[in-house]
């Protein structure tokens, strides 16, 4: 049943406001790396915003450290670049579908090159606020929410095996405990990186907004930690402050398996309400794709605030320190005065660091994932 808030766009529909208050916040959670990525269209480009609105994109990568981050960052980058090619006479839904195909082709092409189709990919959540209208789409289990007047509504659809399990519980085929403990509960049934067409959900028509509305994109690290009521309680004040509160509330749960967590907000100001002065400069994403780049272009995206690994834990740092101390000891022995030698001893060998300190730890190849868990992250 279509959402009653969704109505067809009327010619001459109001395009107020011309500004949007954007924000984002990220944390790697308890994971060793951040494999979420997000970005915005150039919010300062008023000429493009007049027909293309303000775009926000979020992706949650899967497939391990390199493949997950590559998939997420390049999907965001490709989607934004494709959407920025929107013509004035092209509708927003058509531009979103075209950008979705471009982003999927980017990830699928790399997966084919690496021989990793069905073993790397990314979710995607997208929102465009054009005046007082919202257009959205999603793939996977990253979500799009709309909050107005203290009420929160999930607009997107989760493409995960958990939805299948819930249906089986409803039919009496499984108990709730069996569903919660199912090993494939978090497996995705759709994600970018698969051959076309990609199963996705999208708004069937523009969703009408009210001044003061909040549009939230988030990865499953947030929704696994907070329920809808807890999320809605943080959506007030300025967008960046609200985004930071969402992240802090999720981390405060101290879940033992806390996933990467990303929250992205587009806030529609009320009349007379000024956006955060620094929000546009924080949110602008205008770096072009780097052709032939071998490393993920993560620097163009919002990266997590994660503490760097202490240098004293690095084996090569220890090896260098031992070698430096040995050299200093030899230099001191060579220049320090002493009594005339009675005998001529053999010079002592310079201290040499252990081979274990120089050699990186042996990598243990991980077994290839089974087909049944291809979508699990």
C-alpha positions in Angstrom: 0.0 0.0 0.0 1.6 3.3 -1.0 2.4 5.7 1.8 -0.4 8.3 2.2 2.2 11.1 2.5 3.5 10.4 -1.0 1.8 12.6 -3.6 2.7 13.5 -7.2 4.8 16.5 -7.8 2.7 19.4 -8.9 4.0 21.8 -11.5 5.3 25.0 -9.9 5.6 23.2 -6.5 7.3 25.4 -3.9 11.1 25.1 -3.9 11.5 26.9 -0.5 13.8 26.6 1.3 16.9 27.2 -0.8 19.2 26.1 2.0 19.5 22.8 3.9 21.2 22.1 7.2 23.4 19.0 6.6 25.4 17.0 9.1 27.2 13.7 9.4 28.9 11.7 12.2 30.8 8.4 12.1 32.6 6.0 14.4 34.1 2.5 13.7 32.4 1.0 16.7 34.3 -2.1 17.9 35.5 -2.9 14.4 39.1 -2.6 13.4 38.3 -0.4 10.4 35.6 1.9 9.1 33.9 0.5 6.0 31.0 3.0 5.9 31.2 6.0 3.6 29.0 9.0 2.9 28.8 12.2 1.0 26.7 15.1 -0.2 26.1 16.9 -3.5 27.6 20.4 -3.6 25.2 22.1 -1.3 26.5 25.6 -2.3 25.6 25.1 -6.0 22.3 26.9 -6.0 21.9 26.6 -9.7 22.0 22.8 -9.5 19.9 22.7 -6.3 17.1 24.5 -8.1 16.4 21.4 -10.2 18.4 18.7 -8.5 17.8 19.5 -4.9 20.2 18.6 -2.1 21.6 15.0 -2.3 22.9 12.8 0.6 24.3 9.3 0.1 25.4 6.7 2.5 27.0 3.2 1.9 28.0 0.4 4.2 30.6 -1.8 2.6 31.0 -5.6 2.8 33.7 -8.0 1.8 36.6 -7.3 4.2 38.8 -4.3 4.9 39.9 -3.4 1.3 36.9 -4.6 -0.6 34.3 -3.2 1.8 35.9 0.3 2.0 36.5 0.3 -1.8 32.9 -0.7 -2.5 31.4 1.9 -0.1 33.6 4.8 -1.0 33.5 4.3 -4.8 29.7 3.7 -4.7 29.2 7.0 -3.0 31.6 8.8 -5.3 30.1 7.2 -8.5 26.5 7.9 -7.4 27.2 11.6 -6.6 29.1 12.1 -9.9 26.3 10.5 -11.9 23.6 12.5 -10.2 25.5 15.7 -10.7 25.2 15.0 -14.5 21.4 15.5 -14.1 19.9 17.8 -16.8 17.3 20.4 -16.0 14.7 18.5 -17.9 15.5 15.1 -16.3 13.2 14.2 -13.3 14.8 13.5 -9.9 13.5 9.9 -9.8 15.0 9.2 -13.3 18.4 10.8 -12.2 18.4 8.6 -9.1 17.8 5.4 -11.1 20.5 6.4 -13.5 23.0 7.1 -10.7 22.1 3.8 -9.0 23.0 1.9 -12.2 26.3 3.8 -12.5 27.2 3.1 -8.8 26.3 -0.6 -9.2 28.4 -0.9 -12.4 31.4 0.6 -10.6 31.3 -1.9 -7.8 30.3 -4.9 -10.0 33.1 -4.1 -12.4 35.7 -4.1 -9.7 34.3 -7.3 -8.2 34.5 -9.0 -11.6 38.1 -7.8 -12.0 39.1 -9.3 -8.7 37.0 -12.5 -9.2 35.0 -11.5 -6.1 31.5 -11.2 -7.4 29.1 -12.1 -4.5 32.0 -11.6 -2.1 32.2 -7.8 -2.1 29.6 -5.1 -2.3 27.8 -2.4 -0.4 24.5 -1.2 0.8 23.2 2.2 -0.3 20.8 4.8 1.2 20.0 8.0 -0.8 17.8 11.0 -0.1 17.2 14.2 -2.1 15.4 17.1 -0.5 14.1 19.5 -3.2 12.3 22.4 -1.7 9.6 20.7 0.5 9.8 17.4 -1.3 11.7 14.2 -0.5 12.9 11.5 -2.9 14.7 8.5 -1.6 15.9 5.0 -2.5 17.8 2.2 -0.7 19.5 -1.1 -1.3 20.4 -3.5 1.5 19.8 -2.7 5.2 20.9 0.9 5.4 17.9 3.0 6.1 16.1 6.3 5.3 14.0 7.9 8.0 11.7 10.9 8.1 11.0 12.7 11.3 8.4 15.4 11.8 6.7 16.7 14.9 8.5 14.2 17.1 7.3 11.2 15.0 9.8 9.0 13.2 8.9 7.0 10.1 11.2 4.5 8.3 10.7 5.1 4.6 13.1 2.4 3.3 12.9 -1.4 3.1 15.5 -3.8 4.6 16.8 -6.2 2.0 18.1 -8.8 4.5 17.4 -12.4 5.4 16.1 -11.1 8.7 12.9 -10.0 6.9 12.5 -13.6 5.6 12.9 -14.9 9.1 10.3 -12.5 10.5 7.9 -13.8 7.9 8.6 -17.4 8.9 8.0 -16.5 12.5 4.7 -14.9 11.6 3.7 -18.1 9.8 4.6 -20.2 12.8 7.5 -22.0 10.9 10.1 -20.7 13.3 10.2 -19.5 16.9 11.4 -16.0 17.7 14.5 -17.4 19.4 15.3 -19.5 16.4 15.1 -16.5 14.2 17.2 -14.3 16.4 19.9 -17.0 16.6 19.9 -17.9 12.9 23.4 -17.7 11.5 22.2 -15.9 8.3 20.1 -13.3 10.1 22.3 -10.4 9.0 22.9 -11.7 5.4 21.8 -9.3 2.7 19.4 -10.3 0.0 20.4 -7.3 -2.2 23.4 -5.0 -2.4 25.4 -3.1 -5.0 28.0 -5.2 -6.8 25.6 -7.8 -8.2 24.6 -8.0 -11.9 21.8 -5.7 -13.0 19.0 -5.3 -12.1 19.6 -4.7 -8.4 16.6 -5.1 -6.1 16.0 -1.8 -4.4 13.2 0.3 -2.8 12.4 3.8 -3.8 9.7 6.5 -3.3 7.0 6.1 -5.8 6.3 9.8 -5.8 7.7 12.9 -4.0 7.1 12.8 -0.2 5.8 16.2 0.9 7.7 17.8 3.8 6.9 20.4 6.4 9.4 23.0 7.6 11.4 21.6 10.5 11.5 18.0 9.0 14.5 15.8 9.5 15.7 13.3 6.9 18.1 10.7 8.4 20.3 8.2 6.5 22.0 5.6 8.7 24.0 2.3 8.6 22.8 -0.7 10.6 25.4 0.1 13.3 22.9 2.8 14.5 19.7 0.9 14.2 21.1 -2.1 16.0 21.9 0.1 19.0 18.9 2.5 19.0 15.2 1.9 18.5 12.9 4.4 16.7 11.9 6.2 19.9 15.6 6.7 21.0 16.4 8.0 17.5 13.5 10.5 17.4 14.5 11.9 20.9 17.8 13.2 19.5 16.4 15.0 16.5 16.2 18.6 17.7 18.4 21.7 17.6 21.1 22.1 15.0 21.7 19.2 12.6 25.4 18.6 13.6 24.6 18.6 17.3 21.7 16.1 16.6 24.0 13.9 14.6 26.6 13.9 17.3 24.0 13.0 19.9 22.8 10.1 17.8 26.3 8.7 17.6 27.0 9.2 21.3 23.7 7.5 22.2 24.6 4.5 20.1 28.1 4.1 21.5 26.8 4.6 25.1 25.0 1.2 24.7 28.5 -0.4 24.7 27.3 -3.3 22.5 30.0 -6.0 22.4 29.6 -6.3 18.6 29.0 -2.6 17.8 29.3 -2.3 14.1 30.6 0.8 12.1 28.1 3.5 12.8 27.2 6.4 10.5 24.4 9.0 10.7 23.7 11.6 8.0 21.1 14.3 8.4 19.3 16.8 6.1 17.3 19.2 8.2 14.7 21.5 6.6 14.9 24.8 8.4 11.8 26.5 9.6 11.1 30.1 8.5 13.6 32.4 10.2 15.7 29.4 11.4 19.3 29.8 10.1 21.4 26.6 9.3 24.6 26.0 11.1 27.1 28.4 9.5 29.8 25.7 9.1 27.5 22.9 7.9 27.8 23.5 4.1 31.6 23.6 4.1 31.7 20.4 6.1 29.3 18.7 3.8 30.4 19.7 0.4 31.6 16.7 -1.7 33.1 17.9 -4.9 36.2 15.8 -5.6 36.1 14.0 -8.9 36.7 10.3 -9.3 40.3 9.4 -9.6 40.8 7.2 -12.7 43.1 4.3 -12.3 43.5 4.7 -8.5 44.5 1.5 -6.8 43.7 2.7 -3.3 40.2 3.7 -2.1 39.7 7.4 -2.3 38.5 7.6 1.3 40.0 11.0 1.9 37.2 12.5 -0.1 34.7 11.1 2.3 33.9 11.7 5.9 36.3 9.5 7.8 36.0 8.3 11.4 37.7 9.8 14.4 39.7 6.8 15.3 42.8 6.8 17.5 46.0 5.8 15.6 47.6 2.6 16.7 50.3 3.3 19.3 53.7 3.3 17.6 55.3 1.2 20.5 53.1 -1.7 19.3 54.7 -1.7 15.9 57.3 -4.5 15.4 59.3 -2.5 12.8 59.4 0.5 15.2 60.9 -1.8 17.9 63.4 -3.1 15.4 64.5 0.4 14.5 64.8 1.3 18.1 67.0 -1.7 18.9 69.3 -1.0 15.9 69.6 2.7 16.9 70.5 1.8 20.5 73.1 -0.7 19.2 74.7 1.9 17.0 74.8 4.4 19.9 76.4 1.8 22.1 79.2 1.1 19.6 79.8 4.8 19.1 80.1 5.4 22.9 82.6 2.5 23.2 84.6 3.8 20.3 85.0 7.3 21.8 85.1 6.6 25.6 88.6 6.6 27.2 89.7 3.6 29.2 92.8 1.8 30.5 95.3 0.3 28.1 94.1 -3.1 27.1 96.0 -6.1 28.5 94.8 -8.3 25.6 93.3 -7.7 22.3 89.8 -9.1 22.5 87.6 -9.6 19.5 85.3 -6.7 18.9 81.8 -7.5 20.2 79.2 -8.0 17.5 76.7 -5.1 17.1 73.3 -5.9 18.7 71.0 -7.2 16.0 67.2 -7.1 16.3 65.3 -10.3 16.3 64.1 -11.6 13.0 60.6 -11.8 14.6 60.7 -8.1 15.1 61.6 -7.4 11.5 59.3 -9.8 9.8 55.6 -9.0 9.8 53.4 -11.7 11.3 52.6 -14.5 8.9 49.2 -14.1 7.4 46.9 -16.9 7.6 44.7 -17.2 4.5 41.1 -17.1 5.4 39.0 -19.9 3.9 36.7 -18.8 1.1 33.2 -17.9 2.3 30.5 -20.4 1.6 27.8 -19.5 -1.0 25.2 -19.4 1.8 27.0 -16.5 3.6 27.9 -14.5 0.5 25.8 -11.5 1.6 26.8 -11.6 5.3 29.0 -8.8 6.5 
